[in-house]
Amino acid sequence: EKRALETLKNDHDIVIRRADKGGQIVILNKSDYVSEAHRQLADKDTYLHLDRNPTYAYKLELDILLQEALNFNIIDEKLIAFIKNDTPKSAIFYHLPKIHKKERPPLGRPIIAGINSLGENLCEFIDHFLQPSVLRLPSYLKDSGHLLYTLNKYQWSSTDLKWASIDVTSLYSCIPHALGLQAIEYHLHQYSTYEPNFITFLLQSIHFLLTHNYFYFDNKYYLQCRGTAMGAKFAPSYANLFLGWWEDLHIYNDNNSFSAHIQYYGRYIDDIIMIWSGIEEQFSHFIQHINTNNYNLQFTSEIHHTSINFLDITLSTFNQSVTSTIFRKDCSANTLLEATSCHPRHSIRNIPYSQFLRIRRVCSEDSEFVSKSTDLYHRLNSLMQPARKL
């Protein structure tokens, strides 16, 4: 095994990456991997090629921003010491293959790894102050458990009701900087209790992160000139609040002519789940309506009469109540920890318990619980978990 791993490590004609979804390990021809990266980076609306390393110049700009905030007593020396990085590294661009899609070679999900980068700590600082605004969003879903909680007492009282899901296309990289900052300003002024000077500093800091999001790939430097980096600490909060702003104006607004059809609306970042009242043609008109916008947003959708897969669960109905079970994608790997791993024994022992408990919490019908538990039993058994302990 060690020789095989060493051989793979030294093979410069391949690239090994974890799949975008499902936990599989993917081995790609390096030429295909680099070609897909260059295809994405050729989008001149999103990325700009730089002729030199901008780290030093950007560091000076950040120092000036922080010093001005210090002069106005908005932040203190301790916070500056946390945010500043005197020896920053350039962020690295890579992409995760989307093997769950049909394209071959697979398309990639762009990631910018900013570990020890110039803006890493500033991202963390910003995210801390954006999080409270995210949690108050009426559409906010923390995870699939939160979704089930919100649907717990929903009565499926009409035959006109349907499940629908909407996906925002390339949310992180599609947000124009000006509109993103306008959305953040809206939330901070409307719903936060921060001082005006501090809000101004937060907006200036976000503007700096958005307009100085540079990275390195294949011996070249690039600047992302639209959207935010998937990989930045504050990116999920930023994207959440941008869509929350759009929802306040176009979903929860009294002028929404489709509001009577929307019986339930929840969102996990860029994945939207709805209960729709009406015919499919009306839903198609709704999708056409929201796809006609000035926010650079594009939506894809599905609508189903009986059940729908959303995140890691399948939702359906029985006797006017919402039922649920576990959903696993076809490309999902068996990523549970092997029993022979050198992890602490209590961690390994707790894996079966926590996994079976998750199935019990998600599966609303006993038959589904038995079916999914049997599947989990076989997956654990294949990882040499002792059958008598399972």
C-alpha positions as CSV (number, residue, x, y, z in Angstrom):
1,E,0.0,0.0,0.0
2,K,2.8,2.4,0.8
3,R,4.5,1.7,-2.5
4,A,1.2,2.2,-4.3
5,L,0.6,5.5,-2.6
6,E,4.2,6.7,-3.3
7,T,3.7,5.8,-7.0
8,L,0.5,7.8,-7.2
9,K,2.1,10.7,-5.4
10,N,5.0,10.8,-7.9
11,D,2.8,10.5,-11.0
12,H,2.6,14.0,-12.3
13,D,0.2,13.1,-15.1
14,I,-2.7,12.7,-12.8
15,V,-4.5,14.8,-10.2
16,I,-6.3,13.3,-7.2
17,R,-9.2,15.2,-5.7
18,R,-12.2,14.4,-3.5
19,A,-15.5,14.6,-5.4
20,D,-17.7,17.6,-5.0
21,K,-20.5,15.5,-3.5
22,G,-20.6,11.9,-2.2
23,G,-17.2,11.6,-0.7
24,Q,-15.6,9.6,-3.6
25,I,-12.0,10.0,-4.5
26,V,-11.5,10.9,-8.1
27,I,-8.3,10.4,-10.2
28,L,-8.2,12.7,-13.2
29,N,-5.8,13.2,-16.1
30,K,-3.9,16.3,-15.2
31,S,-4.5,17.7,-18.7
32,D,-8.3,17.4,-18.2
33,Y,-8.1,19.0,-14.7
34,V,-6.0,21.9,-15.9
35,S,-8.2,22.4,-19.0
36,E,-11.3,22.6,-16.8
37,A,-9.6,25.2,-14.6
38,H,-8.5,27.3,-17.5
39,R,-12.1,27.1,-19.0
40,Q,-13.4,28.6,-15.7
41,L,-10.6,31.2,-15.4
42,A,-11.3,32.3,-19.0
43,D,-14.6,33.9,-17.8
44,K,-13.5,37.5,-18.0
45,D,-16.7,38.7,-16.2
46,T,-15.6,36.8,-13.1
47,Y,-11.8,36.5,-13.2
48,L,-9.0,38.9,-14.3
49,H,-5.4,37.8,-15.0
50,L,-2.8,39.8,-13.1
51,D,0.7,40.4,-14.4
52,R,2.4,40.2,-11.0
53,N,2.0,39.1,-7.4
54,P,-0.2,41.8,-5.7
55,T,0.4,40.7,-2.1
56,Y,2.7,43.5,-1.1
57,A,0.5,46.3,-2.6
58,Y,-2.7,44.7,-1.1
59,K,-1.1,44.4,2.3
60,L,-0.3,48.1,2.3
61,E,-4.0,48.9,1.5
62,L,-5.2,46.6,4.3
63,D,-2.8,48.3,6.8
64,I,-4.2,51.7,5.9
65,L,-7.8,50.5,6.4
66,L,-7.0,49.1,9.8
67,Q,-5.0,52.1,10.9
68,E,-7.9,54.4,10.0
69,A,-10.3,52.3,12.0
70,L,-7.9,52.4,14.9
71,N,-7.6,56.2,14.7
72,F,-11.4,56.5,15.0
73,N,-11.4,54.1,18.0
74,I,-13.5,51.6,16.0
75,I,-11.1,48.7,16.6
76,D,-8.2,48.3,19.0
77,E,-4.6,47.1,18.8
78,K,-5.5,43.6,19.9
79,L,-7.9,43.2,17.0
80,I,-5.4,44.6,14.5
81,A,-2.9,42.1,15.8
82,F,-5.5,39.3,15.1
83,I,-6.4,40.6,11.6
84,K,-3.0,41.5,10.3
85,N,-0.7,38.9,8.7
86,D,2.9,40.0,8.2
87,T,3.9,37.0,6.1
88,P,0.8,36.2,4.0
89,K,0.7,33.4,1.5
90,S,-1.2,33.6,-1.8
91,A,-4.5,31.8,-1.9
92,I,-4.6,28.7,-4.2
93,F,-7.3,27.9,-6.8
94,Y,-8.5,24.3,-7.3
95,H,-11.7,22.6,-8.3
96,L,-13.7,19.6,-7.1
97,P,-15.0,17.3,-9.9
98,K,-18.8,17.1,-10.1
99,I,-19.1,13.4,-10.8
100,H,-22.8,13.5,-9.9
101,K,-23.3,15.5,-13.2
102,K,-23.4,13.9,-16.6
103,E,-20.4,15.7,-18.2
104,R,-17.2,13.8,-18.8
105,P,-14.5,14.8,-18.0
106,P,-16.4,16.2,-15.1
107,L,-16.9,19.9,-14.6
108,G,-15.4,21.4,-11.4
109,R,-16.6,23.4,-8.5
110,P,-14.1,26.3,-8.0
111,I,-12.6,26.6,-4.5
112,I,-10.1,29.2,-3.3
113,A,-8.0,27.9,-0.4
114,G,-7.0,30.9,1.6
115,I,-5.1,29.3,4.5
116,N,-2.7,31.9,6.0
117,S,-3.7,34.3,3.2
118,L,-3.8,38.1,3.6
119,G,-7.6,38.3,4.3
120,E,-8.1,35.0,6.2
121,N,-8.5,36.5,9.6
122,L,-10.4,39.5,8.3
123,C,-12.9,37.0,6.8
124,E,-13.3,35.3,10.2
125,F,-13.8,38.7,11.9
126,I,-16.5,39.8,9.3
127,D,-18.3,36.5,9.5
128,H,-18.7,36.8,13.3
129,F,-20.7,40.0,12.9
130,L,-22.7,38.8,9.9
131,Q,-23.9,35.6,11.5
132,P,-26.6,37.1,13.7
133,S,-28.2,38.7,10.6
134,V,-28.2,35.3,8.8
135,L,-30.0,33.6,11.7
136,R,-32.9,36.1,11.7
137,L,-33.7,35.4,8.0
138,P,-37.2,34.1,7.7
139,S,-36.1,31.5,5.1
140,Y,-33.1,30.3,7.1
141,L,-32.5,26.5,7.4
142,K,-29.6,25.4,9.5
143,D,-29.7,21.8,8.2
144,S,-32.1,19.0,7.3
145,G,-33.0,18.5,11.0
146,H,-34.1,22.1,11.2
147,L,-36.2,21.6,8.0
148,L,-38.0,18.6,9.5
149,Y,-38.6,20.7,12.7
150,T,-40.2,23.5,10.7
151,L,-42.4,20.9,8.8
152,N,-43.3,18.9,11.8
153,K,-46.9,20.0,12.2
154,Y,-47.6,21.0,8.6
155,Q,-51.0,19.7,7.3
156,W,-51.0,18.6,3.7
157,S,-54.6,19.5,3.4
158,S,-55.1,19.9,-0.4
159,T,-54.6,17.8,-3.5
160,D,-53.3,20.9,-5.2
161,L,-50.1,21.0,-3.1
162,K,-46.8,19.9,-4.6
163,W,-43.2,19.7,-3.6
164,A,-40.8,22.0,-5.4
165,S,-37.1,22.8,-5.1
166,I,-35.1,25.6,-6.6
167,D,-31.3,25.9,-7.0
168,V,-29.4,29.1,-7.5
169,T,-26.9,28.7,-10.3
170,S,-23.3,29.5,-9.2
171,L,-24.4,31.7,-6.3
172,Y,-21.0,32.5,-4.8
173,S,-19.4,33.7,-8.1
174,C,-22.5,35.5,-9.5
175,I,-23.0,38.3,-7.0
176,P,-22.0,41.7,-8.3
177,H,-19.9,43.5,-5.7
178,A,-22.1,46.6,-5.6
179,L,-25.3,44.7,-5.1
180,G,-23.7,42.4,-2.5
181,L,-22.6,45.4,-0.5
182,Q,-26.0,47.0,-0.8
183,A,-27.6,43.8,0.6
184,I,-25.2,43.7,3.6
185,E,-25.8,47.4,4.3
186,Y,-29.6,46.8,4.2
187,H,-29.4,44.0,6.8
188,L,-26.9,45.8,9.1
189,H,-28.9,49.1,9.1
190,Q,-32.3,47.4,9.3
191,Y,-31.7,44.6,11.8
192,S,-28.4,45.0,13.7
193,T,-27.6,47.2,16.7
194,Y,-24.1,48.0,15.6
195,E,-22.9,51.6,15.8
196,P,-22.9,53.5,12.4
197,N,-19.1,53.9,12.5
198,F,-18.7,50.1,13.0
199,I,-21.1,49.3,10.2
200,T,-19.1,51.6,7.9
201,F,-15.9,49.7,8.9
202,L,-17.6,46.3,8.2
203,L,-18.7,47.5,4.8
204,Q,-15.2,48.8,4.0
205,S,-13.7,45.5,5.1
206,I,-16.1,43.5,3.0
207,H,-15.4,45.8,0.0
208,F,-11.6,45.1,0.5
209,L,-12.1,41.3,0.7
210,L,-14.3,41.3,-2.5
211,T,-12.0,43.6,-4.5
212,H,-8.7,42.0,-3.4
213,N,-9.7,38.4,-3.7
214,Y,-6.6,37.2,-5.6
215,F,-5.2,33.7,-6.0
216,Y,-2.6,31.6,-7.7
217,F,-3.0,28.8,-10.3
218,D,-0.6,27.3,-12.8
219,N,2.1,29.9,-12.3
220,K,-0.3,32.8,-12.8
221,Y,-2.1,35.2,-10.5
222,Y,-5.8,36.0,-10.9
223,L,-8.2,38.4,-9.3
224,Q,-11.9,37.4,-8.8
225,C,-13.8,40.5,-9.9
226,R,-17.3,39.2,-9.3
227,G,-18.8,37.2,-6.4
228,T,-16.9,35.8,-3.5
229,A,-14.5,32.9,-3.1
230,M,-16.0,29.6,-2.2
231,G,-13.6,28.8,0.6
232,A,-13.6,32.2,2.3
233,K,-14.9,32.1,5.9
234,F,-17.5,34.8,5.4
235,A,-18.7,33.6,2.0
236,P,-21.8,31.6,3.2
237,S,-23.0,34.5,5.3
238,Y,-22.5,37.0,2.5
239,A,-24.3,34.8,0.0
240,N,-27.1,34.0,2.5
241,L,-27.7,37.7,3.2
242,F,-27.6,38.6,-0.5
243,L,-30.4,36.1,-1.2
244,G,-32.2,37.2,2.0
245,W,-32.2,40.7,0.7
246,W,-33.7,39.5,-2.6
247,E,-36.3,37.5,-0.8
248,D,-37.4,40.5,1.3
249,L,-38.0,42.4,-1.9
250,H,-39.4,39.7,-4.1
251,I,-40.7,36.7,-2.1
252,Y,-42.0,38.1,1.2
253,N,-43.0,41.4,-0.3
254,D,-46.7,42.2,-0.6
255,N,-46.2,42.9,-4.3
256,N,-45.4,39.2,-5.0
257,S,-48.2,38.1,-7.3
258,F,-47.3,34.4,-6.6
259,S,-47.4,34.7,-2.8
260,A,-50.8,32.8,-2.5
261,H,-49.2,29.8,-4.2
262,I,-46.2,29.6,-1.8
263,Q,-47.4,27.6,1.2
264,Y,-43.9,26.9,2.6
265,Y,-40.5,28.4,1.8
266,G,-37.2,27.5,3.3
267,R,-33.6,27.9,2.1
268,Y,-30.3,26.3,2.9
269,I,-27.8,28.8,1.3
270,D,-28.5,28.3,-2.4
271,D,-31.0,25.4,-2.2
272,I,-34.7,26.3,-1.8
273,I,-37.5,24.0,-0.8
274,M,-41.1,25.0,-1.3
275,I,-44.6,23.6,-1.0
276,W,-46.5,25.0,-4.0
277,S,-50.3,25.3,-4.2
278,G,-51.4,25.3,-7.9
279,I,-50.7,23.7,-11.2
280,E,-47.2,23.1,-12.7
281,E,-47.8,25.7,-15.4
282,Q,-48.2,28.4,-12.7
283,F,-45.0,27.2,-11.1
284,S,-43.2,27.5,-14.5
285,H,-44.5,31.1,-14.7
286,F,-43.1,31.8,-11.2
287,I,-39.6,30.5,-12.2
288,Q,-39.7,32.6,-15.4
289,H,-40.6,35.6,-13.3
290,I,-37.8,35.2,-10.8
291,N,-35.3,34.5,-13.6
292,T,-36.1,37.9,-15.0
293,N,-34.2,40.1,-12.6
294,N,-31.4,42.7,-12.2
295,Y,-29.5,40.7,-9.6
296,N,-27.5,38.4,-11.9
297,L,-29.4,35.5,-10.4
298,Q,-30.5,32.4,-12.4
299,F,-32.6,29.6,-11.0
300,T,-33.2,26.0,-11.9
301,S,-36.1,24.1,-10.5
302,E,-38.0,20.8,-10.0
303,I,-41.6,20.2,-9.0
304,H,-43.1,16.8,-7.9
305,H,-46.5,15.6,-6.9
306,T,-45.6,13.0,-4.3
307,S,-42.1,13.3,-3.0
308,I,-38.8,15.3,-3.3
309,N,-35.1,14.8,-2.4
310,F,-33.7,17.8,-0.6
311,L,-30.2,17.9,1.1
312,D,-29.9,14.4,2.6
313,I,-33.6,13.6,3.1
314,T,-36.5,12.5,1.0
315,L,-39.8,14.3,1.8
316,S,-43.2,12.9,1.0
317,T,-46.8,12.8,2.5
318,F,-49.0,10.3,4.2
319,N,-52.5,10.9,5.8
320,Q,-52.1,14.7,5.3
321,S,-48.8,14.7,7.2
322,V,-45.2,15.2,5.9
323,T,-43.1,12.1,6.1
324,S,-39.3,11.8,5.7
325,T,-36.5,9.3,5.2
326,I,-32.8,9.2,4.5
327,F,-31.6,10.1,1.0
328,R,-28.2,9.0,-0.4
329,K,-27.0,10.1,-3.8
330,D,-26.0,7.3,-6.3
331,C,-22.5,8.6,-6.2
332,S,-22.2,8.5,-2.4
333,A,-19.3,6.5,-1.0
334,N,-19.1,4.6,2.2
335,T,-17.1,7.3,4.1
336,L,-17.6,6.0,7.6
337,L,-14.5,5.4,9.6
338,E,-13.0,1.8,9.5
339,A,-13.0,-0.1,12.8
340,T,-9.3,-0.6,12.4
341,S,-8.5,3.1,12.3
342,C,-6.1,4.5,14.9
343,H,-8.7,7.0,16.1
344,P,-9.6,6.9,19.8
345,R,-11.7,3.8,20.5
346,H,-14.6,5.8,22.0
347,S,-14.9,7.7,18.7
348,I,-15.1,4.6,16.7
349,R,-17.6,3.0,19.1
350,N,-19.8,6.0,18.9
351,I,-20.1,6.1,15.1
352,P,-22.7,3.3,14.8
353,Y,-24.8,4.7,17.6
354,S,-24.8,8.3,16.2
355,Q,-25.6,7.0,12.7
356,F,-28.5,4.8,13.8
357,L,-29.8,7.7,15.9
358,R,-29.7,9.9,12.9
359,I,-31.8,7.4,10.9
360,R,-34.3,7.1,13.8
361,R,-34.7,10.9,13.9
362,V,-35.1,11.3,10.2
363,C,-37.2,8.3,9.2
364,S,-40.8,9.0,10.2
365,E,-42.1,5.5,9.2
366,D,-40.9,2.3,10.9
367,S,-40.6,0.5,7.6
368,E,-38.1,3.1,6.4
369,F,-36.2,3.0,9.6
370,V,-35.8,-0.8,9.2
371,S,-34.7,-0.5,5.6
372,K,-32.2,2.3,6.1
373,S,-30.9,0.7,9.3
374,T,-30.3,-2.6,7.4
375,D,-28.4,-0.6,4.7
376,L,-26.3,1.1,7.4
377,Y,-25.6,-2.3,9.1
378,H,-24.1,-3.7,5.9
379,R,-22.0,-0.6,5.3
380,L,-20.6,-0.7,8.9
381,N,-20.0,-4.4,8.6
382,S,-18.0,-3.9,5.4
383,L,-15.7,-1.7,7.5
384,M,-15.1,-4.5,9.9
385,Q,-17.3,-3.2,12.7
386,P,-18.1,-6.3,14.8
387,A,-21.6,-7.6,14.0
388,R,-22.3,-8.4,17.7
389,K,-21.7,-4.8,18.7
390,L,-23.9,-3.5,15.9
